[in-house]
Amino acid sequence: MPSPRPILIYAGVLVVVFAVALAIGYVYNYEPERDLVEVVIDRSALPASDGEFTSGTVVGVSGDVVTIETAQGTLEVPLTDAIVEALRTLNDPAAAPVGVPVNLGGERTATERVISGVVLLRSAATP
């Protein structure tokens, strides 16, 4: 006569599976899917843009005009009303004050991002 042990194990597994299924059904019955919220963005409230940003490469400077090569073509920017400041090298980057704003220049390659320059922006209050 075969041992009743495999039959009891099989019955025990079935009871456990039934109990788990019953618990899951109970949870989903009383804790249904969260309410879906529809988000609508009202574009009419956005301020009107007075221009758009363009990026490119400086190809020349002649007098008060900078020539920039962009994806849309060549762009000439007059510097008559622009504030131009000289850039100088920072010999010790660790000497930069904490909290100073910076402008990072870089590009994205096929595998990673490469930082090609860092410009520290000195505010009027910083000597």
PAZA-831729 format. One record per atom (N, C-alpha, C, CB): residue number from 1; residue in three letters; x, y, z. Coordinates in steps of 0.05 Angstrom, whole numbers, plus 5000, padded with zeros to 4 digits. Glycine has a CB too. Layout:
(atom NUM, ALA, (X, Y, Z))
...
***
This chain:
(atom 1, MET, (5017, 4976, 5000))
(atom 1, MET, (5000, 5000, 5000))
(atom 1, MET, (5018, 5025, 5000))
(atom 1, MET, (4981, 5000, 5024))
(atom 2, PRO, (5011, 5045, 4982))
(atom 2, PRO, (5027, 5069, 4980))
(atom 2, PRO, (5024, 5086, 5005))
(atom 2, PRO, (5019, 5086, 4956))
(atom 3, SER, (5045, 5102, 5010))
(atom 3, SER, (5045, 5119, 5034))
(atom 3, SER, (5026, 5143, 5030))
(atom 3, SER, (5074, 5129, 5039))
(atom 4, PRO, (5012, 5151, 5050))
(atom 4, PRO, (4993, 5174, 5048))
(atom 4, PRO, (5008, 5201, 5048))
(atom 4, PRO, (4973, 5173, 5070))
(atom 5, ARG, (5034, 5200, 5053))
(atom 5, ARG, (5049, 5225, 5055))
(atom 5, ARG, (5048, 5242, 5030))
(atom 5, ARG, (5078, 5219, 5063))
(atom 6, PRO, (5053, 5231, 5005))
(atom 6, PRO, (5052, 5248, 4981))
(atom 6, PRO, (5024, 5260, 4977))
(atom 6, PRO, (5059, 5232, 4957))
(atom 7, ILE, (5003, 5246, 4984))
(atom 7, ILE, (4976, 5256, 4981))
(atom 7, ILE, (4971, 5279, 5000))
(atom 7, ILE, (4955, 5233, 4985))
(atom 8, LEU, (4981, 5277, 5024))
(atom 8, LEU, (4978, 5298, 5044))
(atom 8, LEU, (4994, 5323, 5035))
(atom 8, LEU, (4987, 5289, 5072))
(atom 9, ILE, (5018, 5319, 5024))
(atom 9, ILE, (5034, 5342, 5015))
(atom 9, ILE, (5020, 5356, 4992))
(atom 9, ILE, (5062, 5333, 5006))
(atom 10, TYR, (5009, 5340, 4973))
(atom 10, TYR, (4995, 5352, 4951))
(atom 10, TYR, (4970, 5367, 4960))
(atom 10, TYR, (4986, 5329, 4931))
(atom 11, ALA, (4955, 5356, 4979))
(atom 11, ALA, (4932, 5369, 4990))
(atom 11, ALA, (4940, 5395, 5005))
(atom 11, ALA, (4916, 5350, 5009))
(atom 12, GLY, (4962, 5394, 5020))
(atom 12, GLY, (4971, 5418, 5034))
(atom 12, GLY, (4979, 5440, 5015))
(atom 12, GLY, (4995, 5410, 5052))
(atom 13, VAL, (4993, 5433, 4993))
(atom 13, VAL, (5000, 5453, 4974))
(atom 13, VAL, (4975, 5465, 4961))
(atom 13, VAL, (5019, 5441, 4952))
(atom 14, LEU, (4956, 5449, 4955))
(atom 14, LEU, (4931, 5459, 4943))
(atom 14, LEU, (4916, 5478, 4962))
(atom 14, LEU, (4912, 5436, 4936))
(atom 15, VAL, (4916, 5471, 4988))
(atom 15, VAL, (4903, 5489, 5008))
(atom 15, VAL, (4918, 5515, 5010))
(atom 15, VAL, (4902, 5474, 5036))
(atom 16, VAL, (4945, 5515, 5010))
(atom 16, VAL, (4961, 5539, 5011))
(atom 16, VAL, (4956, 5557, 4987))
(atom 16, VAL, (4991, 5533, 5014))
(atom 17, VAL, (4956, 5545, 4963))
(atom 17, VAL, (4951, 5560, 4938))
(atom 17, VAL, (4923, 5572, 4939))
(atom 17, VAL, (4955, 5542, 4913))
(atom 18, PHE, (4903, 5557, 4948))
(atom 18, PHE, (4876, 5567, 4950))
(atom 18, PHE, (4874, 5590, 4970))
(atom 18, PHE, (4857, 5544, 4958))
(atom 19, ALA, (4888, 5588, 4992))
(atom 19, ALA, (4888, 5609, 5013))
(atom 19, ALA, (4901, 5635, 5002))
(atom 19, ALA, (4902, 5600, 5038))
(atom 20, VAL, (4923, 5632, 4987))
(atom 20, VAL, (4937, 5655, 4976))
(atom 20, VAL, (4919, 5668, 4955))
(atom 20, VAL, (4964, 5647, 4964))
(atom 21, ALA, (4907, 5652, 4938))
(atom 21, ALA, (4889, 5663, 4918))
(atom 21, ALA, (4865, 5677, 4931))
(atom 21, ALA, (4879, 5641, 4899))
(atom 22, LEU, (4855, 5666, 4952))
(atom 22, LEU, (4832, 5678, 4966))
(atom 22, LEU, (4841, 5705, 4978))
(atom 22, LEU, (4822, 5659, 4988))
(atom 23, ALA, (4865, 5706, 4990))
(atom 23, ALA, (4875, 5731, 5002))
(atom 23, ALA, (4879, 5752, 4981))
(atom 23, ALA, (4901, 5726, 5017))
(atom 24, ILE, (4891, 5745, 4958))
(atom 24, ILE, (4895, 5764, 4936))
(atom 24, ILE, (4869, 5774, 4926))
(atom 24, ILE, (4911, 5751, 4914))
(atom 25, GLY, (4849, 5757, 4923))
(atom 25, GLY, (4823, 5766, 4914))
(atom 25, GLY, (4810, 5785, 4934))
(atom 25, GLY, (4805, 5742, 4910))
(atom 26, TYR, (4813, 5780, 4959))
(atom 26, TYR, (4802, 5797, 4980))
(atom 26, TYR, (4815, 5825, 4979))
(atom 26, TYR, (4806, 5785, 5008))
(atom 27, VAL, (4842, 5825, 4976))
(atom 27, VAL, (4857, 5851, 4975))
(atom 27, VAL, (4848, 5867, 4951))
(atom 27, VAL, (4887, 5846, 4975))
(atom 28, TYR, (4847, 5854, 4928))
(atom 28, TYR, (4840, 5869, 4904))
(atom 28, TYR, (4810, 5877, 4903))
(atom 28, TYR, (4846, 5853, 4879))
(atom 29, ASN, (4794, 5863, 4918))
(atom 29, ASN, (4765, 5870, 4920))
(atom 29, ASN, (4762, 5895, 4936))
(atom 29, ASN, (4749, 5847, 4932))
(atom 30, TYR, (4777, 5899, 4957))
(atom 30, TYR, (4774, 5922, 4975))
(atom 30, TYR, (4795, 5943, 4971))
(atom 30, TYR, (4774, 5913, 5003))
(atom 31, GLU, (4815, 5938, 4955))
(atom 31, GLU, (4835, 5958, 4948))
(atom 31, GLU, (4839, 5958, 4918))
(atom 31, GLU, (4862, 5952, 4963))
(atom 32, PRO, (4819, 5970, 4904))
(atom 32, PRO, (4820, 5970, 4875))
(atom 32, PRO, (4842, 5988, 4864))
(atom 32, PRO, (4793, 5978, 4863))
(atom 33, GLU, (4845, 5989, 4838))
(atom 33, GLU, (4864, 6006, 4825))
(atom 33, GLU, (4860, 6035, 4833))
(atom 33, GLU, (4862, 6003, 4794))
(atom 34, ARG, (4882, 6049, 4835))
(atom 34, ARG, (4881, 6078, 4843))
(atom 34, ARG, (4865, 6093, 4822))
(atom 34, ARG, (4909, 6090, 4846))
(atom 35, ASP, (4852, 6115, 4830))
(atom 35, ASP, (4837, 6131, 4812))
(atom 35, ASP, (4856, 6144, 4791))
(atom 35, ASP, (4822, 6154, 4827))
(atom 36, LEU, (4848, 6144, 4767))
(atom 36, LEU, (4863, 6157, 4746))
(atom 36, LEU, (4857, 6186, 4745))
(atom 36, LEU, (4858, 6144, 4718))
(atom 37, VAL, (4877, 6203, 4744))
(atom 37, VAL, (4874, 6232, 4744))
(atom 37, VAL, (4882, 6242, 4717))
(atom 37, VAL, (4891, 6245, 4767))
(atom 38, GLU, (4865, 6258, 4705))
(atom 38, GLU, (4871, 6270, 4679))
(atom 38, GLU, (4884, 6298, 4683))
(atom 38, GLU, (4846, 6272, 4661))
(atom 39, VAL, (4907, 6302, 4672))
(atom 39, VAL, (4922, 6327, 4675))
(atom 39, VAL, (4920, 6342, 4648))
(atom 39, VAL, (4951, 6323, 4683))
(atom 40, VAL, (4910, 6366, 4649))
(atom 40, VAL, (4908, 6383, 4625))
(atom 40, VAL, (4926, 6407, 4629))
(atom 40, VAL, (4878, 6391, 4620))
(atom 41, ILE, (4943, 6412, 4610))
(atom 41, ILE, (4961, 6435, 4611))
(atom 41, ILE, (4949, 6457, 4594))
(atom 41, ILE, (4990, 6428, 4602))
(atom 42, ASP, (4944, 6480, 4607))
(atom 42, ASP, (4933, 6503, 4593))
(atom 42, ASP, (4955, 6520, 4582))
(atom 42, ASP, (4915, 6519, 4612))
(atom 43, ARG, (4960, 6517, 4556))
(atom 43, ARG, (4982, 6532, 4543))
(atom 43, ARG, (4975, 6562, 4540))
(atom 43, ARG, (4988, 6520, 4516))
(atom 44, SER, (4950, 6569, 4542))
(atom 44, SER, (4943, 6597, 4539))
(atom 44, SER, (4953, 6614, 4562))
(atom 44, SER, (4912, 6600, 4537))
(atom 45, ALA, (4959, 6601, 4585))
(atom 45, ALA, (4969, 6616, 4608))
(atom 45, ALA, (4999, 6621, 4607))
(atom 45, ALA, (4962, 6602, 4634))
(atom 46, LEU, (5013, 6608, 4588))
(atom 46, LEU, (5042, 6612, 4586))
(atom 46, LEU, (5048, 6639, 4574))
(atom 46, LEU, (5055, 6590, 4569))
(atom 47, PRO, (5069, 6652, 4584))
(atom 47, PRO, (5076, 6678, 4573))
(atom 47, PRO, (5087, 6675, 4544))
(atom 47, PRO, (5098, 6692, 4590))
(atom 48, ALA, (5082, 6695, 4528))
(atom 48, ALA, (5091, 6695, 4500))
(atom 48, ALA, (5121, 6696, 4499))
(atom 48, ALA, (5079, 6718, 4484))
(atom 49, SER, (5133, 6679, 4483))
(atom 49, SER, (5162, 6679, 4480))
(atom 49, SER, (5171, 6701, 4461))
(atom 49, SER, (5171, 6651, 4469))
(atom 50, ASP, (5192, 6715, 4469))
(atom 50, ASP, (5202, 6737, 4452))
(atom 50, ASP, (5225, 6727, 4434))
(atom 50, ASP, (5212, 6760, 4469))
(atom 51, GLY, (5231, 6702, 4434))
(atom 51, GLY, (5252, 6691, 4417))
(atom 51, GLY, (5257, 6662, 4424))
(atom 51, GLY, (5278, 6708, 4420))
(atom 52, GLU, (5277, 6651, 4411))
(atom 52, GLU, (5283, 6623, 4417))
(atom 52, GLU, (5313, 6621, 4419))
(atom 52, GLU, (5272, 6605, 4395))
(atom 53, PHE, (5322, 6600, 4433))
(atom 53, PHE, (5350, 6595, 4437))
(atom 53, PHE, (5362, 6581, 4412))
(atom 53, PHE, (5355, 6578, 4462))
(atom 54, THR, (5386, 6589, 4405))
(atom 54, THR, (5400, 6577, 4382))
(atom 54, THR, (5428, 6571, 4392))
(atom 54, THR, (5400, 6596, 4358))
(atom 55, SER, (5438, 6548, 4384))
(atom 55, SER, (5465, 6541, 4391))
(atom 55, SER, (5481, 6538, 4365))
(atom 55, SER, (5467, 6515, 4407))
(atom 56, GLY, (5507, 6542, 4367))
(atom 56, GLY, (5524, 6540, 4344))
(atom 56, GLY, (5553, 6543, 4352))
(atom 56, GLY, (5517, 6560, 4323))
(atom 57, THR, (5570, 6547, 4331))
(atom 57, THR, (5599, 6550, 4335))
(atom 57, THR, (5607, 6577, 4324))
(atom 57, THR, (5614, 6527, 4321))
(atom 58, VAL, (5623, 6591, 4340))
(atom 58, VAL, (5633, 6617, 4331))
(atom 58, VAL, (5654, 6612, 4310))
(atom 58, VAL, (5645, 6634, 4355))
(atom 59, VAL, (5650, 6624, 4286))
(atom 59, VAL, (5668, 6621, 4264))
(atom 59, VAL, (5684, 6646, 4259))
(atom 59, VAL, (5654, 6613, 4239))
(atom 60, GLY, (5677, 6668, 4270))
(atom 60, GLY, (5692, 6692, 4266))
(atom 60, GLY, (5682, 6716, 4282))
(atom 60, GLY, (5692, 6699, 4237))
(atom 61, VAL, (5700, 6735, 4288))
(atom 61, VAL, (5693, 6759, 4301))
(atom 61, VAL, (5706, 6782, 4285))
(atom 61, VAL, (5702, 6759, 4332))
(atom 62, SER, (5690, 6801, 4276))
(atom 62, SER, (5701, 6823, 4262))
(atom 62, SER, (5688, 6849, 4272))
(atom 62, SER, (5696, 6821, 4231))
(atom 63, GLY, (5704, 6865, 4285))
(atom 63, GLY, (5693, 6890, 4297))
(atom 63, GLY, (5673, 6884, 4319))
(atom 63, GLY, (5680, 6907, 4275))
(atom 64, ASP, (5648, 6893, 4315))
(atom 64, ASP, (5627, 6889, 4334))
(atom 64, ASP, (5607, 6868, 4326))
(atom 64, ASP, (5613, 6915, 4339))
(atom 65, VAL, (5615, 6850, 4308))
(atom 65, VAL, (5597, 6829, 4298))
(atom 65, VAL, (5610, 6802, 4301))
(atom 65, VAL, (5589, 6834, 4268))
(atom 66, VAL, (5595, 6783, 4313))
(atom 66, VAL, (5604, 6755, 4316))
(atom 66, VAL, (5589, 6738, 4296))
(atom 66, VAL, (5600, 6745, 4346))
(atom 67, THR, (5603, 6722, 4281))
(atom 67, THR, (5591, 6704, 4262))
(atom 67, THR, (5590, 6676, 4275))
(atom 67, THR, (5606, 6703, 4235))
(atom 68, ILE, (5565, 6665, 4275))
(atom 68, ILE, (5561, 6639, 4288))
(atom 68, ILE, (5549, 6620, 4267))
(atom 68, ILE, (5542, 6641, 4313))
(atom 69, GLU, (5560, 6596, 4265))
(atom 69, GLU, (5550, 6575, 4247))
(atom 69, GLU, (5530, 6558, 4263))
(atom 69, GLU, (5573, 6557, 4235))
(atom 70, THR, (5504, 6558, 4255))
(atom 70, THR, (5484, 6543, 4268))
(atom 70, THR, (5473, 6521, 4249))
(atom 70, THR, (5461, 6561, 4278))
(atom 71, ALA, (5455, 6505, 4260))
(atom 71, ALA, (5442, 6484, 4243))
(atom 71, ALA, (5424, 6497, 4222))
(atom 71, ALA, (5426, 6465, 4260))
(atom 72, GLN, (5414, 6521, 4227))
(atom 72, GLN, (5396, 6535, 4208))
(atom 72, GLN, (5412, 6552, 4188))
(atom 72, GLN, (5377, 6552, 4223))
(atom 73, GLY, (5438, 6555, 4192))
(atom 73, GLY, (5454, 6571, 4174))
(atom 73, GLY, (5472, 6589, 4190))
(atom 73, GLY, (5437, 6587, 4155))
(atom 74, THR, (5484, 6609, 4176))
(atom 74, THR, (5502, 6628, 4189))
(atom 74, THR, (5486, 6651, 4201))
(atom 74, THR, (5523, 6639, 4168))
(atom 75, LEU, (5494, 6658, 4226))
(atom 75, LEU, (5480, 6679, 4241))
(atom 75, LEU, (5500, 6700, 4249))
(atom 75, LEU, (5465, 6667, 4266))
(atom 76, GLU, (5494, 6725, 4244))
(atom 76, GLU, (5512, 6747, 4252))
(atom 76, GLU, (5499, 6762, 4275))
(atom 76, GLU, (5517, 6766, 4228))
(atom 77, VAL, (5513, 6764, 4297))
(atom 77, VAL, (5503, 6776, 4321))
(atom 77, VAL, (5518, 6802, 4327))
(atom 77, VAL, (5505, 6756, 4346))
(atom 78, PRO, (5505, 6825, 4327))
(atom 78, PRO, (5519, 6850, 4334))
(atom 78, PRO, (5524, 6851, 4364))
(atom 78, PRO, (5502, 6874, 4325))
(atom 79, LEU, (5547, 6861, 4371))
(atom 79, LEU, (5555, 6862, 4400))
(atom 79, LEU, (5553, 6891, 4410))
(atom 79, LEU, (5583, 6852, 4403))
(atom 80, THR, (5540, 6909, 4396))
(atom 80, THR, (5539, 6937, 4404))
(atom 80, THR, (5525, 6940, 4431))
(atom 80, THR, (5526, 6953, 4383))
(atom 81, ASP, (5503, 6925, 4436))
(atom 81, ASP, (5488, 6928, 4461))
(atom 81, ASP, (5494, 6905, 4481))
(atom 81, ASP, (5459, 6928, 4455))
(atom 82, ALA, (5512, 6887, 4474))
(atom 82, ALA, (5518, 6864, 4491))
(atom 82, ALA, (5540, 6871, 4511))
(atom 82, ALA, (5525, 6839, 4475))
(atom 83, ILE, (5539, 6859, 4535))
(atom 83, ILE, (5560, 6863, 4554))
(atom 83, ILE, (5580, 6840, 4550))
(atom 83, ILE, (5548, 6863, 4584))
(atom 84, VAL, (5604, 6847, 4542))
(atom 84, VAL, (5624, 6827, 4536))
(atom 84, VAL, (5645, 6828, 4559))
(atom 84, VAL, (5638, 6832, 4509))
(atom 85, GLU, (5651, 6804, 4570))
(atom 85, GLU, (5670, 6803, 4591))
(atom 85, GLU, (5693, 6784, 4583))
(atom 85, GLU, (5658, 6793, 4618))
(atom 86, ALA, (5716, 6789, 4592))
(atom 86, ALA, (5739, 6772, 4585))
(atom 86, ALA, (5739, 6747, 4603))
(atom 86, ALA, (5766, 6787, 4589))
(atom 87, LEU, (5745, 6724, 4591))
(atom 87, LEU, (5748, 6700, 4606))
(atom 87, LEU, (5777, 6696, 4613))
(atom 87, LEU, (5737, 6675, 4590))
(atom 88, ARG, (5783, 6686, 4637))
(atom 88, ARG, (5810, 6680, 4644))
(atom 88, ARG, (5811, 6653, 4658))
(atom 88, ARG, (5822, 6702, 4663))
(atom 89, THR, (5834, 6641, 4658))
(atom 89, THR, (5837, 6614, 4669))
(atom 89, THR, (5837, 6615, 4700))
(atom 89, THR, (5862, 6600, 4659))
(atom 90, LEU, (5825, 6595, 4712))
(atom 90, LEU, (5825, 6592, 4741))
(atom 90, LEU, (5847, 6572, 4748))
(atom 90, LEU, (5797, 6584, 4753))
(atom 91, ASN, (5869, 6581, 4759))
(atom 91, ASN, (5892, 6564, 4764))
(atom 91, ASN, (5886, 6542, 4784))
(atom 91, ASN, (5916, 6580, 4774))
(atom 92, ASP, (5870, 6548, 4804))
(atom 92, ASP, (5863, 6528, 4825))
(atom 92, ASP, (5833, 6525, 4826))
(atom 92, ASP, (5875, 6536, 4853))
(atom 93, PRO, (5821, 6505, 4813))
(atom 93, PRO, (5791, 6502, 4814))
(atom 93, PRO, (5780, 6499, 4841))
(atom 93, PRO, (5783, 6479, 4796))
(atom 94, ALA, (5796, 6488, 4860))
(atom 94, ALA, (5787, 6484, 4888))
(atom 94, ALA, (5783, 6511, 4902))
(atom 94, ALA, (5806, 6467, 4903))
(atom 95, ALA, (5795, 6532, 4891))
(atom 95, ALA, (5793, 6558, 4904))
(atom 95, ALA, (5766, 6573, 4897))
(atom 95, ALA, (5816, 6576, 4896))
(atom 96, ALA, (5750, 6560, 4880))
(atom 96, ALA, (5725, 6573, 4873))
(atom 96, ALA, (5707, 6574, 4897))
(atom 96, ALA, (5711, 6557, 4850))
(atom 97, PRO, (5693, 6596, 4902))
(atom 97, PRO, (5676, 6598, 4925))
(atom 97, PRO, (5652, 6579, 4924))
(atom 97, PRO, (5666, 6626, 4929))
(atom 98, VAL, (5644, 6569, 4947))
(atom 98, VAL, (5621, 6550, 4948))
(atom 98, VAL, (5596, 6565, 4940))
(atom 98, VAL, (5619, 6537, 4976))
(atom 99, GLY, (5580, 6553, 4923))
(atom 99, GLY, (5554, 6565, 4915))
(atom 99, GLY, (5556, 6584, 4891))
(atom 99, GLY, (5543, 6580, 4938))
(atom 100, VAL, (5580, 6586, 4879))
(atom 100, VAL, (5582, 6604, 4856))
(atom 100, VAL, (5568, 6591, 4832))
(atom 100, VAL, (5612, 6610, 4850))
(atom 101, PRO, (5552, 6606, 4817))
(atom 101, PRO, (5539, 6594, 4794))
(atom 101, PRO, (5559, 6588, 4772))
(atom 101, PRO, (5517, 6612, 4783))
(atom 102, VAL, (5555, 6566, 4758))
(atom 102, VAL, (5573, 6558, 4736))
(atom 102, VAL, (5557, 6552, 4711))
(atom 102, VAL, (5590, 6533, 4744))
(atom 103, ASN, (5571, 6553, 4688))
(atom 103, ASN, (5559, 6546, 4663))
(atom 103, ASN, (5576, 6523, 4652))
(atom 103, ASN, (5557, 6570, 4643))
(atom 104, LEU, (5564, 6500, 4648))
(atom 104, LEU, (5579, 6477, 4638))
(atom 104, LEU, (5576, 6475, 4607))
(atom 104, LEU, (5570, 6451, 4651))
(atom 105, GLY, (5598, 6472, 4594))
(atom 105, GLY, (5597, 6468, 4565))
(atom 105, GLY, (5604, 6439, 4559))
(atom 105, GLY, (5616, 6487, 4550))
(atom 106, GLY, (5589, 6427, 4542))
(atom 106, GLY, (5595, 6399, 4537))
(atom 106, GLY, (5579, 6389, 4513))
(atom 106, GLY, (5590, 6382, 4561))
(atom 107, GLU, (5582, 6363, 4508))
(atom 107, GLU, (5568, 6350, 4487))
(atom 107, GLU, (5562, 6322, 4494))
(atom 107, GLU, (5583, 6352, 4460))
(atom 108, ARG, (5543, 6310, 4481))
(atom 108, ARG, (5536, 6282, 4485))
(atom 108, ARG, (5547, 6266, 4462))
(atom 108, ARG, (5505, 6278, 4488))
(atom 109, THR, (5563, 6246, 4469))
(atom 109, THR, (5574, 6228, 4449))
(atom 109, THR, (5556, 6204, 4447))
(atom 109, THR, (5604, 6220, 4455))
(atom 110, ALA, (5564, 6184, 4431))
(atom 110, ALA, (5547, 6160, 4428))
(atom 110, ALA, (5546, 6144, 4453))
(atom 110, ALA, (5558, 6143, 4405))
(atom 111, THR, (5566, 6146, 4470))
(atom 111, THR, (5567, 6129, 4494))
(atom 111, THR, (5566, 6144, 4520))
(atom 111, THR, (5591, 6112, 4494))
(atom 112, GLU, (5573, 6169, 4520))
(atom 112, GLU, (5574, 6184, 4546))
(atom 112, GLU, (5572, 6214, 4541))
(atom 112, GLU, (5599, 6177, 4562))
(atom 113, ARG, (5570, 6229, 4563))
(atom 113, ARG, (5571, 6258, 4561))
(atom 113, ARG, (5599, 6267, 4568))
(atom 113, ARG, (5550, 6271, 4581))
(atom 114, VAL, (5608, 6287, 4553))
(atom 114, VAL, (5635, 6298, 4557))
(atom 114, VAL, (5632, 6327, 4564))
(atom 114, VAL, (5652, 6294, 4531))
(atom 115, ILE, (5644, 6335, 4586))
(atom 115, ILE, (5645, 6364, 4594))
(atom 115, ILE, (5669, 6376, 4581))
(atom 115, ILE, (5645, 6367, 4625))
(atom 116, SER, (5665, 6396, 4565))
(atom 116, SER, (5688, 6408, 4550))
(atom 116, SER, (5696, 6435, 4562))
(atom 116, SER, (5681, 6412, 4521))
(atom 117, GLY, (5681, 6445, 4582))
(atom 117, GLY, (5689, 6470, 4594))
(atom 117, GLY, (5671, 6478, 4617))
(atom 117, GLY, (5689, 6492, 4574))
(atom 118, VAL, (5682, 6493, 4636))
(atom 118, VAL, (5667, 6503, 4659))
(atom 118, VAL, (5672, 6532, 4661))
(atom 118, VAL, (5674, 6487, 4686))
(atom 119, VAL, (5651, 6549, 4662))
(atom 119, VAL, (5654, 6578, 4666))
(atom 119, VAL, (5641, 6585, 4692))
(atom 119, VAL, (5640, 6593, 4642))
(atom 120, LEU, (5657, 6597, 4710))
(atom 120, LEU, (5647, 6607, 4736))
(atom 120, LEU, (5636, 6635, 4731))
(atom 120, LEU, (5670, 6607, 4757))
(atom 121, LEU, (5612, 6639, 4741))
(atom 121, LEU, (5599, 6665, 4737))
(atom 121, LEU, (5601, 6680, 4764))
(atom 121, LEU, (5569, 6662, 4729))
(atom 122, ARG, (5616, 6702, 4763))
(atom 122, ARG, (5620, 6718, 4787))
(atom 122, ARG, (5598, 6739, 4789))
(atom 122, ARG, (5648, 6731, 4788))
(atom 123, SER, (5584, 6740, 4811))
(atom 123, SER, (5562, 6760, 4814))
(atom 123, SER, (5574, 6786, 4821))
(atom 123, SER, (5542, 6751, 4836))
(atom 124, ALA, (5558, 6807, 4821))
(atom 124, ALA, (5568, 6834, 4827))
(atom 124, ALA, (5577, 6836, 4856))
(atom 124, ALA, (5545, 6855, 4822))
(atom 125, ALA, (5565, 6819, 4874))
(atom 125, ALA, (5572, 6821, 4902))
(atom 125, ALA, (5599, 6806, 4908))
(atom 125, ALA, (5550, 6809, 4919))
(atom 126, THR, (5607, 6788, 4891))
(atom 126, THR, (5632, 6773, 4895))
(atom 126, THR, (5655, 6789, 4885))
(atom 126, THR, (5630, 6745, 4881))
(atom 127, PRO, (5677, 6793, 4901))
(atom 127, PRO, (5700, 6808, 4891))
(atom 127, PRO, (5716, 6793, 4871))
(atom 127, PRO, (5717, 6816, 4915))
***
